[in-house]
Amino acid sequence: MLFSPDRSAALAGRALHAYLDLVRRTTRFKPVIPGARPWERNREPFIALTWHGQQMLSLAALGGAAHVAVLTSLHFDGAVVTSVVERAGYRSIRGSGTQSRAKILAKRSVPAFFEMRDALRQGTSLVLTADVPRTARVAGKGAVQLARVTGRPIYLFAAVTSARVNLENWDHASIALPFGRGCILWSEPLYVRRAADAREVGLIAMDISERLDELHATAQRNVGR
């Protein structure tokens, strides 16, 4: 008997969660700078961003955080990630950004934006990828708009390991492996003015792209290969 998509996603999520836990427990992480993590600075909800394909160690980066929601896509892989997120004790918000107006409805972009906005206003932090498929390593404007309308800060993070396989796919994904040397880096908070216009939002998105690249490059230098 074939499994339903929901059942298959739940089983895959259980396996992936177990694997990620193995990677986390066997990775020798460099100590995080005291007070660097957003929830150590204050109790203000935040927006955490990393790159597509570099999020396998996100649960390790979030260790100790409470009241967190993760944006996951509507595809099967998004259902698998939703299972992982919920097993880790976090909430998921289904939807994704898009560069195409024609795909906004199909990707549930607008409802997801309002759900994330409400979550931030109610005290829940968010984790999402900065870049929008399929344009890798170019930050979209959605997170910047969220920060603008809610007043919540954006934090960038990089979570890398020396034990990894780098893929040649659209998002240059890295598959984390056990028994590596790990490094987790968090940026300083970035606030967006409520009065920011479209040009300013675009410039901030460009700045996020540069900072995320620099953060990942620094983290990878710290672990070597």
Secondary structure, DSSP 8 states (H G I E B T S, - for coil): ----HHHHHHHHHHHHHHHHHHHHHHSEE----TT-SHHHH-S---EEEE-TT--TTHHHHTTT--SEEEEE-SSHHHHHHHHHHHHTT-EEEE----S-GGGTTTTTHHHHHHHHHHHHHTT-EEEEESB-TTSTT-B-SHHHHHHHHH---EEEEEEEESSEEE--STT--EEE-SS-EEEEEE---B---TT--HHHHHHHHHHHHHHHHHHHHHHHHHH--
